[in-house]
């Protein structure tokens, strides 16, 4: 009887392990299907953005040229500096520049290439990203605190990781954060980049949609920054985790697989 009981218990454990493996396999298949659906959706978005950008840029170029001609004409007519024509022309020129910047941003998102990893210092990439946004951060009066643990250079696509970081930082700035903390640490088999802000935070409904293409809470937002960031991190076989609390702020963790540097021969 004891032998039978032991055999029965062994069979129960084996069945439990099998069921667990099936559950894990099913969850992985769900994640893979969701990732594929997201990739296909973003690829379609990219094609649409490229076409929209092309259609918008042609008339924008014509408007820009006519604004320059109008400026020359006002100069020839010796219109006084305080004439309303100059003010109206300045408004038109600013809006043309803004739309050009938007279309350039869309085009950059539409042309994202597959990741080409090279061994680079992640802390250096973070610092480069902050420097590129220095003027915007200063203008918005955002203080940046950097807290880096010692992490060996990792296999990443530096351009794409930089873009992901810029997207996350710009999202925090756009949300009205006054302080931004950027951290880097090793966590088991992963390297984590943590970006925490003290902005208004997000509701659970907003959090559920935060990485969906075109979802934004800002009037002038594209709604693509976090969607592209998630795609970039997942292209690196990593994961993007967002936590947020209204009135407290938002934390974004970009988790990348740790790659052991190979010893020199």
C-alpha positions as CSV (number, residue, x, y, z in Angstrom):
1,X,0.0,0.0,0.0
2,X,2.8,2.4,0.9
3,X,4.4,1.7,-2.5
4,X,1.1,2.3,-4.3
5,X,0.6,5.6,-2.4
6,X,4.1,6.7,-3.3
7,X,3.5,5.9,-6.9
8,X,0.1,7.7,-6.8
9,X,1.7,10.8,-5.3
10,X,4.5,10.7,-7.9
11,X,1.8,10.5,-10.6
12,X,-0.1,13.5,-9.1
13,X,3.1,15.6,-9.0
14,X,3.9,14.7,-12.6
15,X,0.4,15.7,-13.7
16,X,0.7,18.9,-11.8
17,X,4.0,19.7,-13.4
18,X,2.5,18.9,-16.8
19,X,-0.5,21.1,-16.2
20,X,1.8,23.9,-15.0
21,X,3.9,23.6,-18.2
22,X,0.8,23.7,-20.3
23,X,-0.5,26.8,-18.5
24,X,2.9,28.5,-18.9
25,X,3.0,27.5,-22.6
26,X,-0.5,28.9,-23.1
27,X,0.5,32.1,-21.4
28,X,3.6,32.4,-23.5
29,X,1.6,31.8,-26.7
30,X,-0.8,34.5,-25.6
31,X,2.0,36.9,-25.0
32,X,3.6,36.1,-28.4
33,X,0.2,36.6,-30.2
34,X,-0.3,39.9,-28.4
35,X,3.3,41.0,-29.4
36,X,2.7,39.9,-33.0
37,X,-0.6,41.8,-33.1
38,X,1.1,44.9,-31.7
39,X,4.0,44.7,-34.2
40,X,1.5,44.4,-37.1
41,X,-0.5,47.3,-35.8
42,X,2.5,49.5,-35.4
43,X,3.7,48.5,-38.9
44,X,0.4,49.5,-40.3
45,X,0.6,52.8,-38.3
46,X,4.1,53.4,-39.8
47,X,2.8,52.9,-43.4
48,X,-0.1,55.3,-42.7
49,X,2.2,57.9,-41.1
50,X,4.6,57.8,-44.0
51,X,1.7,58.5,-46.4
52,X,0.2,61.2,-44.3
53,X,3.6,62.9,-43.9
54,X,4.1,62.9,-47.7
55,X,0.7,64.3,-48.3
56,X,1.1,67.1,-45.7
57,X,4.6,68.1,-46.5
58,X,3.9,69.2,-50.1
59,X,1.4,71.9,-49.2
60,X,3.5,72.9,-46.2
61,X,6.5,73.5,-48.5
62,X,4.3,75.7,-50.7
63,X,3.1,77.6,-47.6
64,X,6.6,78.1,-46.4
65,X,7.8,79.5,-49.7
66,X,4.8,81.9,-49.9
67,X,5.5,83.1,-46.3
68,X,9.1,83.9,-47.4
69,X,7.8,85.7,-50.5
70,X,5.3,87.7,-48.3
71,X,8.1,88.6,-45.9
72,X,10.2,89.9,-48.9
73,X,7.2,91.9,-50.1
74,X,6.6,93.5,-46.8
75,X,10.2,94.5,-46.6
76,X,10.1,96.1,-50.1
77,X,6.9,98.0,-49.1
78,X,8.8,99.1,-46.0
79,X,6.0,98.0,-43.7
80,X,6.8,99.3,-40.1
81,X,7.9,96.7,-37.6
82,X,4.7,97.1,-35.6
83,X,2.4,96.6,-38.6
84,X,-0.2,93.8,-38.0
85,X,1.0,92.1,-41.2
86,X,4.3,91.2,-39.6
87,X,2.5,89.8,-36.5
88,X,0.2,87.7,-38.7
89,X,3.1,86.5,-40.8
90,X,5.0,85.4,-37.6
91,X,2.0,83.4,-36.5
92,X,1.8,81.7,-39.9
93,X,5.5,80.9,-39.9
94,X,5.4,79.5,-36.4
95,X,2.5,77.2,-37.3
96,X,4.3,76.0,-40.5
97,X,7.4,75.2,-38.4
98,X,5.3,73.4,-35.8
99,X,3.6,71.2,-38.5
100,X,7.0,70.5,-40.1
101,X,8.3,69.3,-36.8
102,X,5.3,67.1,-36.3
103,X,5.6,65.5,-39.7
104,X,9.3,65.0,-39.2
105,X,8.5,63.2,-35.9
106,X,5.9,61.0,-37.6
107,X,8.4,60.2,-40.4
108,X,11.1,59.1,-37.9
109,X,8.6,56.8,-36.2
110,X,7.5,55.4,-39.5
111,X,11.0,54.5,-40.6
112,X,12.1,52.6,-37.5
113,X,14.5,49.9,-38.6
114,X,15.0,46.4,-36.9
115,X,17.3,46.6,-33.9
116,X,21.1,46.1,-34.5
117,X,22.6,45.4,-31.1
118,X,26.2,46.4,-30.3
119,X,27.9,46.3,-26.9
120,X,27.4,49.8,-25.4
121,X,27.4,51.5,-22.0
122,X,23.7,52.0,-21.0
123,X,24.6,54.8,-18.6
124,X,26.3,56.7,-21.4
125,X,23.2,56.3,-23.6
126,X,21.0,57.6,-20.8
127,X,23.3,60.6,-20.3
128,X,23.3,61.3,-24.1
129,X,19.5,61.2,-24.1
130,X,19.3,63.7,-21.2
131,X,21.8,66.1,-23.0
132,X,19.7,66.0,-26.2
133,X,16.7,67.2,-24.2
134,X,18.6,69.7,-22.0
135,X,16.9,72.7,-23.5
136,X,13.4,71.2,-23.2
137,X,14.1,70.1,-19.6
138,X,15.4,73.6,-18.7
139,X,12.5,75.3,-20.4
140,X,10.0,73.1,-18.5
141,X,12.0,73.6,-15.2
142,X,12.4,69.9,-14.7
143,X,15.2,68.7,-12.4
144,X,16.8,65.4,-13.4
145,X,18.4,63.1,-10.9
146,X,20.6,60.3,-12.2
147,X,21.3,57.2,-10.0
148,X,23.4,54.6,-11.8
149,X,24.7,51.3,-10.3
150,X,27.8,49.8,-12.0
151,X,26.6,47.8,-15.0
152,X,28.8,46.4,-17.7
153,X,28.2,47.4,-21.3
154,X,25.3,45.5,-22.8
155,X,24.1,44.4,-26.2
156,X,21.6,47.1,-27.3
157,X,20.8,49.2,-30.3
158,X,22.1,52.5,-29.0
159,X,20.0,54.7,-31.4
160,X,16.7,52.8,-30.6
161,X,17.4,52.7,-26.9
162,X,18.1,56.4,-27.0
163,X,14.8,57.0,-28.8
164,X,13.0,54.9,-26.2
165,X,14.5,57.0,-23.4
166,X,13.7,60.3,-25.1
167,X,10.1,59.1,-25.6
168,X,9.8,58.3,-21.9
169,X,11.4,61.5,-20.7
170,X,9.3,63.7,-23.1
171,X,6.2,61.9,-21.8
172,X,7.1,62.8,-18.2
173,X,7.9,66.4,-19.2
174,X,4.6,66.7,-21.1
175,X,2.7,65.4,-18.1
176,X,4.0,68.3,-16.0
177,X,6.6,66.6,-13.8
178,X,9.0,68.9,-11.8
179,X,11.5,66.2,-10.9
180,X,12.6,63.2,-12.9
181,X,14.7,60.3,-11.4
182,X,16.5,58.0,-13.8
183,X,18.1,54.9,-12.4
184,X,20.1,52.0,-13.8
185,X,20.6,48.7,-12.0
186,X,21.3,45.0,-12.4
187,X,18.4,42.8,-11.2
188,X,19.1,39.1,-11.6
189,X,19.2,38.2,-15.3
190,X,18.0,41.6,-16.3
191,X,19.3,45.2,-16.5
192,X,16.7,47.7,-15.5
193,X,16.3,51.4,-16.5
194,X,13.9,53.1,-14.2
195,X,12.3,56.5,-14.9
196,X,10.2,57.9,-12.1
197,X,8.4,61.3,-12.2
198,X,6.4,63.3,-9.7
199,X,3.8,64.3,-12.3
200,X,0.0,64.0,-11.9
201,X,0.0,60.2,-12.5
202,X,-2.5,58.2,-14.4
203,X,-5.8,56.6,-13.5
204,X,-6.2,52.8,-13.9
205,X,-8.1,53.4,-17.2
206,X,-5.4,55.6,-18.6
207,X,-2.7,53.1,-17.4
208,X,-4.4,50.3,-19.3
209,X,-4.2,52.3,-22.6
210,X,-0.8,54.0,-22.0
211,X,1.1,52.0,-24.6
212,X,-1.8,51.8,-27.2
213,X,-1.0,53.7,-30.4
214,X,-2.5,57.2,-30.6
215,X,-3.7,57.2,-27.0
216,X,-2.8,60.5,-25.4
217,X,-4.1,62.8,-22.7
218,X,-2.4,65.9,-24.2
219,X,-3.9,68.2,-26.8
220,X,-0.7,68.3,-28.9
221,X,0.4,64.7,-28.2
222,X,0.9,62.1,-30.9
223,X,0.1,59.1,-28.6
224,X,2.9,57.1,-30.1
225,X,5.9,57.7,-27.7
226,X,5.2,54.9,-25.3
227,X,3.8,52.6,-28.0
228,X,7.1,52.9,-29.9
229,X,9.1,52.5,-26.7
230,X,7.3,49.3,-25.8
231,X,8.0,47.9,-29.3
232,X,11.7,48.9,-29.0
233,X,12.2,47.2,-25.6
234,X,10.4,44.1,-26.8
235,X,12.6,44.0,-29.9
236,X,15.4,43.7,-27.4
237,X,13.6,40.7,-25.8
238,X,12.8,42.9,-22.8
239,X,9.7,44.2,-21.1
240,X,8.2,47.6,-20.3
241,X,6.4,48.0,-17.0
242,X,4.4,51.1,-16.1
243,X,3.0,51.8,-12.6
244,X,1.2,55.0,-11.7
245,X,-0.7,56.7,-8.9
246,X,-2.9,59.8,-9.4
247,X,-1.4,62.7,-7.5
248,X,1.9,60.9,-6.9
249,X,3.5,60.2,-10.2
250,X,4.5,57.5,-12.7
251,X,7.3,55.0,-12.8
252,X,8.4,53.3,-16.0
253,X,10.8,50.3,-15.9
254,X,12.6,49.2,-19.1
255,X,13.9,45.7,-18.4
256,X,16.5,44.3,-20.7
257,X,18.1,40.8,-20.7
258,X,21.6,40.9,-19.1
259,X,24.4,39.8,-21.5
260,X,27.7,38.8,-19.9
261,X,30.6,40.5,-21.5
262,X,32.9,38.0,-23.2
263,X,36.5,37.8,-21.9
264,X,39.2,39.2,-24.1
265,X,41.5,36.6,-25.7
